[in-house]
Amino acid sequence: MRHIHLIGIGGTGLSAIARVLIERGFHVSGSDLVASPLFKAITTAGAKTFLGHRAEQITGADIVIRSSAIPESNPEVQAAREQGIPVLKRADFLSELTQGKDTLAVAGTHGKTTTTSMLIWMLEKLDINPSFISGAVIKQLGCNARAGSGPYFVIEADEYDSMFLGLSPKIAVITNVEHDHPDCFPTETTYFNAFKAFLQRIRDDGLALICKDDPHARELMENMADSGMQLLSYGTGSDSTYQIGKIELSDGTPCFTLNFTDKNGSQETLGQVQLNIPGYHNILNATAALAVIHQLDLPMDSAVQALGNFMGTNRRFEILGTAQGITMIDDYGHHPTEISATLDAAHSRFPKERIWAIWQPHTYSRTQTLEEGYIRALSAADKVVVLKIYAAREADTGYSAETIAHALPEDKAHYIPDFPTATRFLLENLQAGDVAIIFSAGDAVAISKQVFDSLRKRHDQNGSSR
């Protein structure tokens, strides 16, 4: 039994890899700086975990895998180098992890976690038992990864640090392409070319499913037209292989018809799809996932039925509950387009309520590069609270998101950098009928928990709630 040590094991990506390895019988150890929920979960699952990074913790390891956030100077990395133990990033290890399976990879700037999770859920309900890695815990499965016995490995193909270039997919989905991660991809061209390189890694007998509603994804498809690769499309246009039609809203959640046009021009209706999660963007996500199911020649009726019961993932429009008439929602959105889509979904689901956006910017480089986009996106909220930038892997550059707060109307936006003050402000200003969305890819979920717990205590003390 091989021993694999993961530095940064409490993160979304490495905790998922660790879970698959444990279920396959590997001896897994790992370290991280914080005992996050995923760190605790992987410890419970059987990993030997350590808080803090120390050289002696890699003792006995055959391979060391490090998170993209772990620098070369890390003592465990240095110890592994000195001992001749291979030190890999995720991209270096994925070919071994997915070996022997047909890889179904979902890539894109936005929507890949939900699309991946939809696909996993349908395959589970169809008794396919896939191996999988998703970027968030799937609510109804209670995990973000599993080592299944079926023929497929479904994986969220993350572009950060070019992770997805370690995959060789049977089917690859591109949900959209919009410049992100400027710390890795300083220009739009370098970002676009990374997705092009990802498509070039599709197996010779494989295919790509690309969203034609997204201009840059469409451009990517046109760019690859002479590659000899099988390129299929999805979207609302009649020129898409998988076409969305007859969109309706029922209590804020969408219903639509899915049609398929084959290479001979013959069209058939694959089903009437009713989703349980809100937002136009989730129509596109659902279409991509269903298109994969169709390409695998699996029962569409059962898949559509399963998708209608999909409850989503943690931190993707996750409704924590309502207390004192105030609805609290956690969302992972950290790019302007994601924030816009979530706010649109919120206005659709709660058309008469006042929508609050409590936003924790993620990384200095992204916040500064996309500043104008954030101003436009946050303008769609009725009230805005901007928190201090979550540095993640970056050093403080001196740039402040206060610039963005000040660009919004004075009666709409407030810059409140610290959590305790922001929590007090929300408890003093939220009113019955308000919907508060905490946008955070960092640690601001602590605010939603503190606010919601306080609201529930008020409810218990008052003995009444709307």
N, C-alpha and C positions, 0 to 999 in steps of 0.2 A: 504494500500500500504506500503510494507516494505521499509525501508531506509537502503541502503548498502553503506558503505564508503570504498573506495579503496586507500591505501597508495602506491604511485607509479603509479598513474592512467595514466601517460603519456607514460609508457612503452608499448612495443608491446603486451605482454600477458594480462595485466590488462586493457588496453584501449579496447581490443577486448571483454573481459568479460563485461566491463561497457556498451559497445554499445548494446550487446545482452540484458542486463538487462533493459536498457532504452527502447528498442523496445518492451520489455515485460511489460512495465508499472511500473517498480520499480522506486523509488526515489533514485537517484545515486549522491553521492558526492565523492570527492577525492582530493588528494594533490600530488604534485611533486615539485622537486627543479627547474626544467627547463620547460619553455613553449615550448616544442617540437611540431613538426607538429601534432603528434597524440594527445598531450595534447590539442592543439587548436581545433582539429577536434572533440574530445569528448566533449569539452565545447560547441561547436556549436550544437552538437547533443542533448544537454540538461542536461549534468552533471553540478552540482555546483562544481566548481574547485577552488583550493587554491594553490598559489605558496608558498612553504615553509611548514614545518611541525610544527603544534601547537596543543596543547591538546584540545582547545575549538572547533577545526574544526570537531571533531567526534560527536558533540552534536546532539542527536536525532537518532543516528545510531542504528540499530538492530543487524547488523553484520559488522565487519571490516575485510577486506581482504587485506593482505599485500604482496607486491612483495618479491621474494626471496632475493633481495638486501637490504631489510629493516631490520635493526637489532632490537633486543629485546629492546634496549635502546631508540628507537624512541619515542618521547613524545606522539604521537598519540596511539602507541601500549600500552605504559604505562598507559595512561588515560583510554583506553578501558578495560585493565585488572582491574584497580581500580574500574571501574563502573560495572564490571561483564558482559561486552559485549564480545561475542565470537570473538576471533581473529584467522582468518584462513589463510592458504596459498592456492595457486591455487588448489593443489591436494585435499585439504580438501573440496573444494566447487564444484568440477567438477561433482560429482555424482548428486548434486541438479540441477546444470545448465543443464545437459544433460538428466535429468529425463523425461520419456515419449517419448523419441526418440530412434531410433536405431543408435548407435554411430559407425561411420566409422572413425577409428583413423589411422593416418599415422605417424609412428615412424621411427627413423634411425638417424645416425650421420650426414649424408649429404642427401640433396635432398628432405627433408620432406616438406619444404615450397612450392617448385614448384609442387611436386606431389599432395599435398593437394589442391593447387590452381587449378591445372588441373582438378581434380575430381569435385571441386566446380563448375567450369566453365561449365563442361559438364552437370552436374545435373541442373544447371540454364538453359542451352539451351534446355534441355529435359523437361522443365517446371515442375521440381520436387520441386522447391522452398525450398532448404535445409536450415536449420540453419547451421552456420559455424563460425569457428575461424581459421584464417591462420596467419602465422608468418610475413606476409607482405601484403601491399595493392595490391589487384588484379587490374591491370591497367584498364581492361574493366568494372569492377564493381565499382571502385573508393572507395573501403573500404576493411577492413581486417576481418570484422565480420558482422553477420546479424542474426536476429531472424526470421527464415522462418516458414512457415505454413506446410511444408512437413514432411514426416515421419523420415527423416534422420538428424543427427547432424554430420557434417564433421568437424574434429578437428585435428590440427597439434599436435601430441602427443610428447611434449617436455620432454626429459629425465632429463634436468637440475633440480636439487633438487628433483628428482623422481616425477615430476609433473604427468607423465603419469600413475603412480600407483593409481591415483584417478579416472581412467576410467574403464569402463566395456564394451569393444567394442563388437559389432556384427561382424564387420570385422576389423582386424588389419593388417596393412602393415608394413613390416620391409624392408627398402630400403638398409641398410647396417649397420654394427656394427664395429666401429673403435674407439679406446680409445680417449676420450675427457673429458673435464671438470674435470681435476685432482683435483680441489679444492673440488669437491663433491665425485669423484671416484678416489681415490689415485692409484689404480692398475687396470690393464686390467681386472682382474678377477671380481673386484667389479662392474666395468662397464658392463661386459658381463652378470653378474647375475641380474643386474637391468632390462635388456631386457628380460631375462628369466622370471622374476617376472611379467613383463608387459604381456607377452604371457599367463601366468597362470591366468590373469584376464579376458581373453576372455570368453564371455558367453558360456554356454553349447551348445547352438544351433548356435554358431558362428564359425568363421574360421580365419586362418592366411594366408596371402600372403607374401612369403618371397623370396628375391632376391638370387638366387643360384649362380649368378656370383660373389657375394661377399663372400670371404672365411669364415669370421666370422659369417655372416648371415647363410651360409650353415651349419656351425658347430652348430649354435643355433638350426636350423631345425633338425639336426641329434640328438642333445641333447634332443629334445622334442618328438622324434619319438614314444616313448612308452607312451606318456601322454594320448592317446585317443582323442586328439584334432585333428580337421580337418586341415591339413597343406597342402597348395598348394604353388607352386613355380612359379617364372618367371625368364627369362634370355635368354641367347643365346644358351644354351646347349639343346640337344635333350631330356634330361631327365627332362626338366622343364614342368610344366603344361601349362604355357603360354610361347611360344617360339618366339623369335625374329629372323627373317630371311631376307635375301636379302637387306642388308643395303646399301643405296646409299646416296651421298651428292648432293644437288642441291643448288648452290649459297651459300654453307656453312651451309645449314640447312638439317637435315637428313630426309630420307624417308625409311620406312621399312615395312615388312610384319609381321602381327601378327597371329600366329597359336595357336590353343588350342587342347590339348589332354585330353580326359576324362578318368575316372578311368578304363574304359574297353579297353583303348588303341586306340580308334577311334579319328582321327584327323580331324579338320576342320580349314579353313582359316577364320579369323574374320574380316580381312580388310587390305587394303593398307593404311598406315598412313604417311601423310606428315606433318611435324612440321614446325612451323614458327619461332622457336627459336633454336639456334645452340647448338652443343655439343653432343658427344656420351652419356654422362651421362643423357641427357634429353630423349634419347630413352628408357632407363631403367625407368625413372620417368613416362613417358607416358604409358609404358607397365603396370606398377603397377596401374595407375589410370584407364586404360581401363579394366584391370582384375577385378577391383571392380565393374565397370559398368556391365560387363558380369555376375558376380556373383549375381548382383541385378536383372538380367534378363531384362535389359533395352535395347532399340534398339541400336545395335552396329553401324549400318551405320550412324545414326544421331550423335552418340557420336564421331565417327571418324571424321566426317565432322566438328563438333564443335571444336574438339581438333586442327584441322588444322588452325583454326582462333584464337587460344589462343595466346595472345601477351605477356604473362609473368606477372611478379610482379615487384613492385618497388625494386630497389637495388639488383636484381638478373640479372646480365648482362644487366643492364638498359642503353641503349644507349641514352645519353643526347642530342647528336647531333654532327655535324661537323662544325667547324669554322676555317678559315685559313688553310683548308686541314687537320686539326687535329681532330680526333674522340675521344670524351670523354665518358667513360663508368663508371658507378657506380656498385660495386658488394659487397655483404655482406660477401664474403668468408673470413673466419678467421681461418680455419684449413688447414694444408698443402694439404690434398687431394682435398679440395674445390678450393684452389688456382690453383692446377695442372689442374683440370678439366676445370676451367674457362680459363686458358691460352691456353689449347688445343683447346677449342672452339673458342678463339680469333684467333689463328693461322689458324684454319679451315675457319672461316668467313672472315679473312683478310690475305690471304696467302702471299702477297707481302709487307705488311706493317711492320714497326718496332713496336714491342709491348713493351710498358712500364708498369711495375707493380709498383704502388705507394701503399705501404703496411703499414697500421697501425696495429701493433700487438695488440691482445686483451687479456688482463690479463697476469700478470707475471708468474703465475703457468703454463698456457698453453704454453706460448712462450718458457719458459725454458725447460719444459718437452719434447716438440716436436721440439726442436731446429734443429736437423739434418733433420727432415722432411721439415722444412721451407727452409733450404738451398737447398735441392734437388728441391723443388717446384719452388722457385724463379729463379733457374738456367734456367728455360724454357723461361724466359722473355729476351728480348734483352737489356733492361735497367731497373734498379731497384732503387727505392727510398724507404728507410726504415725510418719510422717516430718513434717517441717516443711511448712506450707502453701505451695503453689506460687501465688504472687500473681497470675501472668498479667498481666492489664490493670489490677489494683487496687493501691492503696497499702496498706501495712501498717496495720491497724486496731488492733493490739495484742492481738487475739484469738489464742489458741493452741489447736491440736488436741490438746495435752497433756490438756486437759479431757476429751476423748473417750477417750483411752487410760486415764486414771484412772477412768473410769466402768465400764471392763471389769474382770473379775477379775484380781487382781494377778499370778497365775501364768500368765495368758493373754497379756496385752498389755504392750508396752514402747513408750515414747515415745523415739525416737532421731532427733533432728532432722537431723543431718548425714549425708551419704552415706558417707564413709569409715568412720565408726563403725558405721553400719547394715550395711555390707558385711562388716566384720570380725565383727560379732555373728552374722550369718547363716552365715558360713563356720565359725564356732565351734560353732553350735548346730543347724544342719540335719543330719539323719541320713538314712541310707539308707532309702528308702521314703517320704520326705516329698515333698510337692508344694508348691512355693512360687509363689504368684501375686503379681506386682507390679502393683498397680492404679495407673495413672498416666495422666493426660491432659497431664502436663507433661514433665519431663526425667528422671524416676526410672527410665526404661528403662536408664539408665547403670548402675544397681545390678544389674539382671538380667544385663546383659552382663558386668560385672566378676565377679559371683558365678559365672556359668556358665563363663566363661573360666578362673577359678581352679579350679573343680571338674574341668574337663577336663585342666588341667595336673597336678592331683593324680593323675588317672586315668593319664595318660601316664607319670608318675613311678613310680606303683605297679605299672603294667602289668596292672591288673585293674579290672573294673567290674562292678557287678551287672547 
